[in-house]
Amino acid sequence: MKDLDWSNLGFGYRRTDYNVRCYYRDGKWGEIEVCSDEYLNLHMAATCLHYGQEAFEGLKAFRCPDGKVRVFRMDENAARLQSTCRGILMPEVSTELFEEMVTKVVRLNQEYIPTYESGASLYIRPLLIGTSAQVGVHPASEYVFIIFVTPVGPYFKGGFSTNPYVIIRDFDRSAPLGTGKYKVGGNYAASMQANHLAHEKGYACEFYLDAKEKKYMDECGAANFFGIKNNTYVTPKSTSILPSITNKSLMQLAEDFGMKVERRQIPEEELDTFEEAGACGTAAVISPISYIDDLDTGKRFTFSKDGKPGPVSHKLYTHLRNIQYGIEPDTHGWTKVVID
């Protein structure tokens, strides 16, 4: 293993030894290539640069106490990428090619997989971009699919601890019939100004209401939202929300724990009824929410009186992490061992 301070890694890019690439030309995917170069030779008229024909994913590999390295639900990431490809007219990457490339890049960079004790992991970033040169607004004819990896620590500096969020009404991350349900860069570009404003005001992240009526809870930053009340896990249902694989997993675990699960619209005023709330996604798994402020109304919705994560959030977080690390039984077949 590389000589790194694994326990003090931030959530950012660190160079590793290899990435893997596959090119789409003449209507078909080519062979997988191994590359040590961090840069792309890209035409200035590439469609990804002008018309946003690009998609990405995010998943993790974990070095486990039993010595094995596991990847969590990469078939779901492949399926979500395929959905994005259909949405913005890019050639689909098959699940077989996706999983083969993920496995290869993790094995090639296994010296960068953090130790189990550090709580860090190897972040895996698949990226698909249109590369052919054109000026008209049309789908590209050539593409490259790249996967690189980097060791990362917790997304939030405090790790599994509560954070304050703020409802910002002056910005929309995506439209109900737009690209919100696809993992494309434009959604994140649209969130940067609101996110910057939230940080300036001392909040961990911004919260969006639905773009159409400004009545219902939508996404919190780049993560899905959930609330807990009356032994029920409640999460928004919206055509502008990215379908989170972490959220999907948490819903299943909640059912396993005997909880009721509801995916539906959540009016802002219902926040007053939740015992716990959190944001969930690959990077942080769960970021428990201490409170949500609505700057326009002056209302504060509080979910933690002592500043600590609630018991249900803690239970869900611990169970999911233990599955990822091979500590608890993987009854749903979510993990795949890529290094024995």
SEPA-436927 format. One line per 3 residues: number of its first residue (from 1); their letters; for each residue z, x, y of C-alpha. Coordinates in Angstrom, 2 decimals, padded with zeros to 5 digits. Each point is the difference from the previous one (the first is absolute). Example, Ala and Ser with C-alpha at 12.3 -4.5 7.8 and 13.67 -1.06 7.14 Angstrom:
1> AS> 007.80 012.30 -004.50 ~ -000.66 001.37 003.44
//
This chain:
1> MKD> 000.00 000.00 000.00 ~ -000.59 001.02 003.58 ~ 002.97 001.34 001.92
4> LDW> 000.56 -002.92 002.38 ~ 003.10 -001.63 001.43 ~ -000.61 -003.16 -002.02
7> SNL> 003.07 -001.86 001.25 ~ -001.02 000.31 003.65 ~ -003.64 -001.00 -000.17
10> GFG> -001.20 -002.38 002.68 ~ -002.67 -002.65 -000.43 ~ -003.05 001.94 001.13
13> YRR> -002.97 002.04 -001.13 ~ 000.53 003.34 -001.73 ~ -002.91 001.90 -001.48
16> TDY> -000.23 000.19 -003.79 ~ -002.41 002.04 -002.13 ~ -002.65 -002.51 -001.02
19> NVR> -001.59 -003.36 000.71 ~ -002.54 -001.87 -002.12 ~ -003.23 -001.60 001.17
22> CYY> -002.76 -002.19 -001.34 ~ -003.27 -000.80 001.80 ~ -001.98 -003.22 -000.08
25> RDG> -003.74 000.60 000.35 ~ -003.14 -001.84 -001.17 ~ 002.03 -003.03 -001.01
28> KWG> 002.45 001.74 -002.34 ~ 003.14 002.13 -000.10 ~ -000.35 003.67 -000.95
31> EIE> 002.34 002.37 -001.78 ~ 003.56 000.75 001.11 ~ 000.21 003.22 002.02
34> VCS> 003.07 002.16 000.60 ~ 000.26 001.47 003.48 ~ 002.46 002.31 001.79
37> DEY> -001.47 -000.67 003.47 ~ 001.92 -002.37 002.28 ~ -003.08 -000.78 002.09
40> LNL> -003.10 -002.17 -000.31 ~ -003.53 000.85 001.02 ~ -000.79 -003.33 001.64
43> HMA> -003.05 -001.16 001.93 ~ 000.78 -001.06 003.57 ~ -001.76 -003.33 -000.61
46> ATC> 001.97 -000.82 -003.17 ~ 000.82 -003.72 -000.20 ~ 003.72 000.67 -000.51
49> LHY> 000.16 001.56 003.47 ~ -001.83 -002.77 001.85 ~ 000.41 -003.27 -001.89
52> GQE> 003.28 000.48 -001.83 ~ -001.40 000.08 -003.53 ~ 003.03 001.65 -001.52
55> AFE> 002.86 -001.03 -002.24 ~ 003.07 001.73 -001.34 ~ 002.93 -000.48 -002.35
58> GLK> 003.48 001.45 -000.38 ~ 002.02 000.54 -003.17 ~ 002.48 002.51 -001.38
61> AFR> 000.70 002.27 -002.94 ~ 003.59 000.68 -001.03 ~ 001.57 002.93 -001.85
64> CPD> 002.50 -001.74 -002.28 ~ 003.32 001.05 -001.55 ~ -001.64 000.14 -003.46
67> GKV> -002.40 002.67 001.27 ~ -003.03 -002.27 000.07 ~ -002.09 -000.89 003.04
70> RVF> -000.77 -003.68 000.51 ~ -002.34 -001.87 002.33 ~ 000.90 -003.54 001.05
73> RMD> -002.47 -002.88 -000.40 ~ -003.19 001.92 000.75 ~ -002.07 -002.76 -001.62
76> ENA> 001.20 -002.32 002.77 ~ -001.05 002.51 002.65 ~ -003.42 000.19 -001.64
79> ARL> -000.28 -003.79 000.04 ~ 001.00 -000.18 003.67 ~ -002.54 002.68 000.91
82> QST> -002.66 -001.99 -001.86 ~ 000.93 -003.09 002.02 ~ -000.35 002.01 003.22
85> CRG> -003.38 001.31 -001.17 ~ -001.24 -003.55 -000.51 ~ 001.36 -000.97 003.40
88> ILM> -001.83 002.67 001.99 ~ -003.03 000.50 -002.27 ~ 000.71 003.35 -001.62
91> PEV> -000.74 000.90 -003.65 ~ 003.03 -000.67 -002.18 ~ 001.89 002.85 -001.61
94> STE> 000.67 -001.00 -003.60 ~ 003.58 -000.05 -001.24 ~ -000.94 002.64 -002.58
97> LFE> -001.38 002.40 002.64 ~ 002.93 -000.67 002.33 ~ 002.61 000.71 -002.68
100> EMV> -001.85 003.07 -001.29 ~ -000.11 001.50 003.50 ~ 003.65 -000.82 000.72
103> TKV> 001.08 001.61 -003.26 ~ -002.14 003.09 000.62 ~ 001.21 000.61 003.56
106> VRL> 003.67 -000.40 -000.99 ~ -000.38 002.44 -002.88 ~ -001.86 002.51 002.18
109> NQE> 002.82 -000.08 002.58 ~ 002.98 -000.36 -002.29 ~ 001.77 002.96 001.66
112> YIP> 000.36 -002.22 003.08 ~ 001.70 -002.92 -001.75 ~ 003.55 -000.09 001.40
115> TYE> 003.05 000.26 -002.22 ~ 001.68 -003.21 -001.13 ~ 003.27 000.97 001.67
118> SGA> -001.65 000.29 003.43 ~ -000.94 -003.69 000.15 ~ -003.46 001.06 001.20
121> SLY> -003.33 -000.75 -001.66 ~ -003.66 000.96 -000.05 ~ -001.96 -002.33 002.28
124> IRP> -003.55 -000.72 -001.20 ~ -002.64 -000.98 002.55 ~ -003.36 -001.32 -001.29
127> LLI> -002.64 -000.27 002.74 ~ -003.46 -001.58 -000.15 ~ -002.44 000.47 002.90
130> GTS> -003.62 -000.80 000.80 ~ -001.80 003.29 000.70 ~ -003.69 -000.76 000.48
133> AQV> -001.40 000.33 003.51 ~ -001.14 -003.10 001.87 ~ 000.32 -001.62 003.39
136> GVH> -000.48 -003.67 -000.93 ~ 002.90 -002.08 -001.26 ~ -000.72 000.05 -003.73
139> PAS> 001.89 001.13 -003.10 ~ -000.45 003.66 -000.85 ~ -002.18 001.10 -002.89
142> EYV> 002.17 003.01 -000.88 ~ 003.76 000.32 -000.38 ~ 002.65 002.48 -001.02
145> FII> 003.26 -000.86 -001.76 ~ 002.72 002.59 000.52 ~ 003.58 000.21 -001.25
148> FVT> 002.46 002.48 001.46 ~ 003.75 000.31 -000.53 ~ 002.95 001.23 002.03
151> PVG> 003.75 000.21 -000.74 ~ 002.02 -002.38 002.17 ~ 003.57 -000.94 000.70
154> PYF> 001.30 -003.39 001.23 ~ -002.23 -001.96 002.41 ~ 003.01 -000.71 002.20
157> KGG> 002.31 002.92 000.74 ~ 003.07 -001.92 -001.11 ~ -001.48 -000.82 -003.40
160> FST> 001.29 -003.29 -001.44 ~ 001.81 -001.27 003.07 ~ -000.40 -002.89 002.42
163> NPY> -002.36 000.14 002.97 ~ -000.53 -002.27 003.03 ~ -003.38 -001.75 000.49
166> VII> -001.49 -001.80 002.98 ~ -002.42 -002.93 000.27 ~ -002.84 000.91 002.34
169> RDF> -002.20 -002.93 000.99 ~ -002.55 001.82 002.17 ~ -001.81 001.60 -002.93
172> DRS> -001.59 -001.13 -003.26 ~ -000.44 002.35 -002.91 ~ -002.82 -002.08 -001.48
175> APL> -001.59 -003.43 000.11 ~ 000.52 -002.69 -002.68 ~ -003.63 000.30 -001.13
178> GTG> -000.37 003.70 000.83 ~ 000.73 003.18 -001.95 ~ 003.78 -000.32 -000.23
181> KYK> -000.06 -000.49 -003.77 ~ -002.03 003.20 -000.44 ~ 001.39 003.53 000.30
184> VGG> -002.30 001.33 002.73 ~ 000.77 002.34 002.87 ~ -000.82 -002.53 002.70
187> NYA> 003.11 -002.02 -000.85 ~ 002.16 003.03 000.66 ~ -001.82 000.94 003.20
190> ASM> 000.71 -003.54 001.23 ~ 003.72 000.52 -000.63 ~ 000.51 003.30 001.80
193> QAN> 000.61 -001.31 003.50 ~ 002.56 -002.57 -001.14 ~ 001.66 002.58 -002.24
196> HLA> 000.23 002.45 002.89 ~ 001.54 -002.69 002.19 ~ 002.57 -000.86 -002.68
199> HEK> 001.02 003.65 -000.35 ~ 000.30 000.37 003.77 ~ 002.46 -002.90 -000.01
202> GYA> 002.09 001.56 -002.77 ~ -001.20 -002.03 -003.00 ~ -001.15 001.36 -003.35
205> CEF> -003.07 -002.20 -000.09 ~ -001.82 -002.96 001.51 ~ -000.25 -003.49 -001.48
208> YLD> -003.08 -002.19 000.30 ~ -000.14 -003.76 000.07 ~ -003.07 -001.77 -001.36
211> AKE> -002.98 000.55 002.31 ~ -001.09 -003.65 000.06 ~ 003.14 -001.93 000.98
214> KKY> 002.61 002.69 000.73 ~ 002.51 -002.03 -001.99 ~ 000.27 001.66 -003.40
217> MDE> 001.19 003.41 -001.19 ~ -002.90 002.23 -000.99 ~ 000.25 003.77 -000.62
220> CGA> 002.63 002.46 001.16 ~ -001.95 003.02 001.11 ~ -001.98 001.15 -003.00
223> ANF> 002.33 -001.65 -002.50 ~ 000.58 -003.41 -001.56 ~ 003.08 -002.04 000.94
226> FGI> 002.47 -001.73 -002.28 ~ 003.17 -002.00 000.56 ~ 002.84 -000.88 -002.37
229> KNN> 001.96 -003.25 000.02 ~ 001.56 -002.32 -002.58 ~ -001.02 002.29 -002.87
232> TYV> -003.62 -000.27 001.16 ~ -002.48 002.76 000.91 ~ -002.26 -001.29 002.79
235> TPK> -003.08 001.84 001.27 ~ -002.84 -001.11 002.30 ~ -003.27 -001.40 -001.26
238> STS> -002.82 000.87 002.37 ~ -003.67 000.94 -000.10 ~ 000.64 002.79 002.53
241> ILP> 002.64 001.84 -002.07 ~ -000.81 002.93 -002.28 ~ 001.04 -000.90 -003.57
244> SIT> 002.74 002.57 -000.58 ~ 000.36 001.37 -003.52 ~ 003.64 000.75 000.74
247> NKS> 000.57 -003.59 001.10 ~ -001.75 -001.29 -003.10 ~ 002.31 002.17 -002.11
250> LMQ> 003.12 -001.14 001.86 ~ -000.96 -003.65 -000.50 ~ -000.22 000.61 -003.74
253> LAE> 003.34 001.80 -000.07 ~ 001.60 -002.82 001.99 ~ -001.21 -002.45 -002.64
256> DFG> 001.33 002.33 -002.70 ~ 003.40 -000.21 001.72 ~ -000.13 -003.80 -000.17
259> MKV> -000.90 -000.50 003.63 ~ -002.48 -002.52 001.32 ~ -003.08 001.45 001.74
262> ERR> -001.85 -001.74 002.83 ~ -003.23 001.18 001.66 ~ -000.58 -002.24 002.98
265> QIP> -000.12 -000.16 003.76 ~ 003.31 000.97 001.60 ~ 000.64 -001.51 003.47
268> EEE> 001.74 002.42 002.33 ~ 003.01 -002.30 000.39 ~ 000.60 000.22 -003.78
271> LDT> 001.09 003.61 000.48 ~ 003.39 -001.39 001.01 ~ 000.51 -001.20 -003.59
274> FEE> -000.60 003.27 -001.86 ~ 002.92 001.97 -001.40 ~ -002.10 003.18 -000.33
277> AGA> -003.45 001.13 001.10 ~ -002.16 003.02 -000.55 ~ -003.38 001.65 000.38
280> CGT> -001.63 001.28 -003.17 ~ -002.84 002.36 -000.86 ~ -000.94 003.15 -001.90
283> AAV> 001.38 002.44 002.56 ~ 003.57 -001.30 000.32 ~ 000.14 -002.44 -002.98
286> ISP> 002.48 -002.14 001.96 ~ 001.10 000.49 003.59 ~ 002.90 -002.43 000.47
289> ISY> -000.04 -001.69 003.42 ~ 003.23 000.01 002.00 ~ -001.30 -002.45 002.61
292> IDD> -003.19 -001.30 001.58 ~ -000.17 -000.49 003.76 ~ -002.40 -002.41 001.69
295> LDT> -000.47 001.52 003.44 ~ -001.67 -003.12 001.42 ~ 002.82 -002.37 -000.90
298> GKR> 002.92 002.42 000.00 ~ 000.90 -001.16 -003.51 ~ 001.46 002.43 -002.53
301> FTF> -000.13 -000.75 -003.74 ~ 002.68 002.04 -001.79 ~ -000.10 000.82 -003.74
304> SKD> 002.69 002.67 -000.28 ~ 003.40 -000.34 001.66 ~ 001.26 003.40 -001.15
307> GKP> -003.30 001.87 000.41 ~ -000.40 000.48 -003.75 ~ -002.74 -001.32 -002.34
310> GPV> 000.82 -003.30 -001.70 ~ 000.88 -000.21 -003.72 ~ -003.27 -001.63 -001.11
313> SHK> -002.16 002.50 001.89 ~ 002.07 002.83 -001.47 ~ -000.36 -001.40 -003.52
316> LYT> -003.77 -000.46 000.31 ~ -000.48 003.45 001.54 ~ 002.08 001.76 -002.63
319> HLR> -001.68 -001.78 -002.91 ~ -003.51 000.68 001.26 ~ 000.77 003.67 000.66
322> NIQ> 001.56 000.35 -003.45 ~ -003.16 -001.40 -001.58 ~ -002.14 002.43 002.01
325> YGI> 002.15 002.91 -001.19 ~ 000.10 -001.13 -003.64 ~ 003.75 -000.60 000.11
328> EPD> -000.11 -003.72 -000.83 ~ -002.38 -001.67 -002.49 ~ -003.48 -000.67 001.36
331> THG> -000.24 -003.46 -001.55 ~ -003.11 -000.97 001.98 ~ -001.97 003.19 -000.77
334> WTK> -000.26 001.04 003.64 ~ 000.25 003.78 -000.36 ~ -002.37 002.46 -001.67
337> VVI> 001.03 003.44 -001.16 ~ -002.56 002.49 001.33 ~ 001.88 003.19 -000.93
340> D> 002.18 000.14 -003.14
//
